[in-house]
Amino acid sequence: MAQQTPPLVMMLLLCTLSANSSFQPALVLEMAKILLENYCFPENLVGMQEAIQHAINSGEILQISDRKTLAAVLTVGVQGALNDPRLTVSYEPSFVPVMPPMLPSLPVDQLIRLVKNSVKLDILENNVGYLRIDRIIGEETAAKLGSLLRDNIWDKVAHTSSLIFDLRYSTAGEQSGVPFMISYFLDSEPLIHIDTVYDRPSNTTRELWTMPSIMAERYGKKKDVIILTSKRTIGAAEAVAYTLKHLKRAIIVGERSAGGSVKVRKIRIAQSEFYITVPVARSVSPITGQSWEVSGVSPTVNVNAKEAVAKAKSLLVVRSAIPKAVQHISDIIGSFYAFTDRVPALLQHLQSTDLFSIVSEEDLAVFLNQELQNVSEDPRLIIKYMQNNAAIVEEDPELYKVPDDPQLLQAMVDTMFKVEILSGNTGYLRFDKFVMLSAVDKFDELMGKKVWEPLKDTNNLIIDLRYNTGGSSTSLALILSYLQDSSQNYNFFTIYDRIENTTTEHGSLPRITGPTYGSKRGVYVLTSYYTASVGEEFAYLMQSLHRGTVIGEITSGTLMHSKTFQIEETYIAITVPFINFIDNNGECWLGGGVVPDAIVLAEEAVDHIHDIADFHDGLRSLIEDTGKLLEKHYAIHEVALKVSRVLLSKWAEGFYWSVVDFESLASQLTADLQETSGDHRLHIFHCDVEPESLHDVPKIPTAEEVGYIIDALFKIELLPGNVGYLRFDMMVDIEVIKAIGPQLIKSVWSKILNTDALIIDMRYNTGGYSTAIPLLCTYFFNTEPLRHLYTVFDRTTTTMTEVMTLPQIRGQRYGSSKDVYILTSHMTGSAAEVFTRTMKDLNRATIIGEPTMGGSLSSGTYQIGDSVLYASIPNQVVLSAITGKVWSLAGVEPHVFAQANDALPVAQRIIAARLLKTDKGT
């Protein structure tokens, strides 16, 4: 087989400029050899040398005469092929290698001068350290200058409150100095694996770890460290910055670093005057699985290198304020937050949250807001960054107080309430604020005359809150009391006040002076995006109490019962709910806006009321008709009677005020039917045209269609161990089975008949016709005696039918002795479930997979009155042939539980184990 030339080789050999002169192909082969022996990613070079030789032999190399051109072409080729810009080929006839002296070999006085020239230390304002290092000193040099470095640099740095570590000008250094640098900014325990370096020439891998002890007092890991980088930062300094960044120990400020290498060598290509520069070692961080080489270290805060010091100083100011800000937030939550049971978890979370990534007050606000809402699950608890330091204005409760002066009080009532009688004898009430009541009696007397007397005989009532922006919740109970029956006591809502540490229940008032509107007539609450605060609470309670229908726009979501605090010396503010508003069901309302039952534009809300009110007038009749259909057709009569009573009870209690059209009525009825009966098969749906029967008379296929039907419906396979596999995804009617019987026996049944065990895959069978179930079951039992499979009770005909195996069938039986396994899933339903349950009930099959869906054997579709609503009602139940009891509606529980995707291999393992056991037994 001809060897395929890899992309690298093609780049090296074909990226040429001229074909007029020659060079020695050996040059390319020698270069390949150098790469193979020295390049730090040898896995990228597999097969290269052989491919080059093949290309040379085949004449693929074009000829280039100019040496510098050749070097440039080879550089482009090798860099492009390996995607590594560090690889370069040069033509240098005058090159003289210069080996810089190793630092440890220099005299001590020269080393001291070198250190002084490459290290600068200052202590800035607020005890901020500034340390600039232009060369990372290696391990041997550091050991030689131990006490000098300790006393003049590291111990002085250790006593600063925070540090700016300037590596912008660090262009040289030794990798052996990196572990000390990292260790200095961490604790002694635990030891951390910080780098892995692979050296290609020696083919060795070395792990770098933090050091258990160092020659200086550690800086530790608690104080802030900011590392400055620039485009010039390269080599060991990059390793330090990269590692501390990803250990979340330092914030990087400045520019992306150069992206150097651990180790690069310039190697002469054979005896020519060409040289190739090759990275001979590579670094892989165990923290990220990646490296700083080539790509460089990306800064946390990207600024021009010249501005990095100023940015670092401002950043340290922000960082130094974080602990105090977090403590202030904790104190506020501890003192004011209404959910007292959630306070300990919130405070613990605040103290343990990692704030390493925070580089601005805005970052802190956004981060803490997200964290607190995740922990508290309370959207009212909000932290914001207020950039303009806007003044925090709290609502003045005096605006909503009721005056004591009778004349002023009368004037307030006259102007506050607008009352009209609209067409259709519909009452209209608008008020734009809720007043604060200290004494109810006098206000109630005036309101009774102004509002409830004119409205008492209307058919329905509109309460317009589209312009209501809130007020005081003390008047809620009074208004709600007028909308209930005076003969009953109601608990409307409860308020817990954290500041006062009081819990107050607000229920129907014992005495109100005006005529009550009662609970039977329709109340329609109009809302808009401007509806806020207590106006929202009223709309929310009307829904919660099932007393009315909300129509209009989603309300503003304005939080109330909260206090907003400015965090000292920051632009951060926290809003804390100090009151919990708890509805009649014991649920705390967390704000966020009230969603209307009918969402329409606020200005169009009134126009929709008459249609919705007319719809409500016909609700009782529709609900009664639904109950009658259940009583007549539902398979379990006693359940139908119970459900019918519950539906009417729910209507009488106002649960259907939220229903505004046929679609929402269908949804509500379905939920109530299924909840009360425990039968998920009951379903109400809306349809503008009369639906077709789900079980029309089946079409008998023509001779030409038979083969296609068999291929489409049935899949067979012979599995290892002489195990048959049969899958069909629909239960076909018995008449269709009879029509395709001869070909079905020949094409399907005969091929799995003589297997030692059979897997029947019903995982994708959602049901169909039940008429063929007796025939299918018969194949797995002996001719005599006939077996009682199950009994069907049909509510529509009130008949009880025992279903038996058939005395005669086409073809041979599988018999009753060989193992049968049925695979199921959550999709397996209807007639497929009946077959599965029958085989399980009679201990004729092992069921493997997921519980089935619990579908109905037969459902009828019935129109509800003369409406566009239809009820799908299961009219048959199946009774077990073994126990005589009704089969569960919950579906078939498998013998062996397995995910649907795993059911087949599980079945195969069980079969193999049983066969092995049988073989051992014999």
C-alpha positions, 0 to 999 in steps of 0.5 A: 500500500502506498504511504500517505504523505501527512499535511506537515510533509506537504507543507514542507515540500510543496510551499516553494517558490522556484524550480530552476535550481537545486538543493540537497534533499538530505537537508529536509531529512536532517531537519525532520530527524532533529524534530523527531528527536527534539520537538516537544510534541513528538506525537504530531510527527509520527511517520514524518521521516518516512513520508519525506523520503517517499516524497523525495523518491517520487519527485514531489520536492520542487527545487529552490536555489536561494538559501534564505528563501528556502529557510523562509519557505521551510519556516512557513511550512513547519509552522503551518503544519504544526500550528506552532510559531516557535518553530523557525528555520534560518540560514546563518552562515556567520552564526556563532553560538554564545552560551550565557554564563550560568548564574550559580557560577557567578561570584556572589558580588556579581549575583548581588548586583544582578539581583539589585538590578532586577528587583525593586521593592517599595512600601506604598500607602496603606501598607501596600507592597510593590515588588518588581522582579525582572528576572525569576531567580533559579533554585541554586542562585536563591540558595546561594543568596538565601539570607540576603533575599530573605532579609531584604525582600521576602520578609519585608514583603511578608509584612505588607497588607497586600501586594502589587507584584510587577512582572511587566518587565520580566523577560528572563528567568529560570523555571527552577525558581517557579516552585518557590514563588508559588509556595511563597504565596500559599500555605505550607499545607497541603502540597499542590501539584503546580506543573508538569514539564516534559523534556523531549531530548531526555524523554523525561517528565518532571512534576513541580510541586509547592514546597513544604518549607521555604527560606523565608516567612510566607506571604500566605494565601489570605492577603490580596496579590495583584500581578502586573503583566505586559506583552513583554512578560515571558518565560518563567514569569508567565509560569508564575502568573498563570499558576497563581491565577488559576489557583485563584491566588492572584488577580492579573492586571495588564496585557496578555503576556508574550506566550514564551516557552519552557525551553527552546534550542537553536540546532544546526541542521547537519553540517549546513549553515541552516539552523532550526529553532525548536521548543524542546520542552513543554509545560502542562498545568495539572490545574487547567490541563493547558499551558501558558506557552504560545497563547500567553497569560490572559489578564483578569483586568485588561488595561494598557501596561502603562496604566497597570499600577494605577489600576492595581492600586484602585483595585486594591482599594475595592478589594480592601472594602469587600470584607467590611461590605460583606459584614455590613450586608450580613448585619442587615440581613441578620437584623431585618430579613423576614424569613428568619429560618433562612438567615443562618444559611445566608450568613454562612454562605456570605462568610464562605463565598469565594470572592476572588474574582471580584474586581469592582463594586459592580462585580460584587453587587451582581455576584452577591445578588445572584448568590443570595437569591439562589440561597434564599429563593427570594427575589425580593432580597436584592443587592444593586450597584447604584452608579449615580449614588441616587438617594434612597427614598422610602414611601411616606406612610403619612400619604395614606393616613385617613384624616380624623376631621369628619369633613376632610374624611368625607372629602377623601371618600368622595374623591377617592372612589369612583362608582358607576353602573355600566350597561348590563347592570355591571357595577364599576368601582375605581380607586387609585390607592389603599388608605391606612386605617386606624379607626375602621368604623367612620371610614367604613360608614362613609364608604358603605354609602358612597360605594356599596349602596349604589353597587349592591344590586348589580349583576357583576362588579368591575374593580379597576386597579389599573391606576392603583399604585399601592398604599397601606395593606390595613384597608385590604381586609375591609374591602375583601369583607364586602366581597364575601358572605357576611355569614361566614368568617374568612382568613384573608392573609397574615403578616409577619413583621420582623422588625416588630416581631409580630404575626397578625392575621387579617380576616373578615371584619365582624361588623361592616355597615354597608351591604355586602356584595357576597361571594356569588356574583362575578368580580372582575379586577382590572390591572395594568403595568402600573398596578403596584404594591398593595394594588398587586396584593389585592389582585393576588388575594382575589385569585388566591381566595378564588373570589374573582377574575383578574383581567389586564396586564401583568402588574408592576412587580413593585416590592413592598414591605422592604427597606433599602440600605446603602452599604457604607463607603460604597455605591452598593445598596441592599433591599431587604423584605422585613415583612412576609405577606402570607395568603389564605393557603399559607403561601408567602407571596414573593412579589414579581407581578400578578399574572392576570387570568385573562392577559389583554391590553389595559385599555381593552380590559373593560371590553373583554369583561362582558364576554367573560361574564357571559362565559361564566354564566354558562359554566355551571351547566357545562360542569354539570354536563361533564359530571353527567357524562362521567356518571353515564360512561366512566368505567368505575361508577362510584368514582364518577359520582365522586368526581361529579360532586367535587366538580360542582363543589369546586365551582360553588367555592369559586375555583372556576372564576379563573377560567375565562374561555373554553381552552382554560376551562378544558385545562382546569377540568382536566386537572380536576378530573385527574386529581380527584379520580386518580386517573390520568386517562380522563381528559377534556379538550377543545375542538372547533369541529367534531373529532373523528373516532379514535377507533374507526373501522379498520381498513383491510389491506389489499394483496399489494399492501400486505408485504409493505404492512408487514415490513413496516410493522414488524422487525425480527432478528435472531440473536446469539444463543438462538434467542428470537427478537420480535418488535412491533410498534402498534397493536393491529386490529384482528381483521387486519391480522386475519387478512395478512395472516398467511404472509405474517406466519411465513415472513415473521413467525416461522423465523422465530418459532424454533428459538430457545427463548423470545424477546418481545420488544414493546418499548415503542408500542403505544397501543392500538386495537385490543381485538388481537390480544387474545390471538397473540396470547394464544401462541404462548399457551398450549391448546388445552386447557383454554386459559382465562386471560382477563375480563373486560367490563364495559360501562357503556353496555354494562357487560362483563366479558371473559377473554380466553385463549383461542382453541385454534390458530394459524401456524404452530404455537410457541408453547408454554415451556420456553422463556418469553421476555417483554421489554417495556418503556414509559411509552408502552400503552393501551392495548400493548399494556393489556398484552404485557399485563396479561402475560405477567399476570399468568406468569408467562413472561418476564417483564424488563424495562420501565413502568408502562404509561397506564393507558386506557384499553378503550376510551369514548369521546363525548361532546359536553352539551352543545359546546366545543368541549369534548371529554375523553372517558375510559369506558372499560376496565380490565379485571385480573383473571387471577385476582378478579380485581381491577387492574391498576391505572398506574401501568405495568411494573416490570419484574426487572427495572432498567432504563428503556435503552438498556432493557435489551442488553439486560434481557440478553444477560438474564437469558445467558445466565439462565442458560448457563445455570440450565447447562450446569444443572444438566 
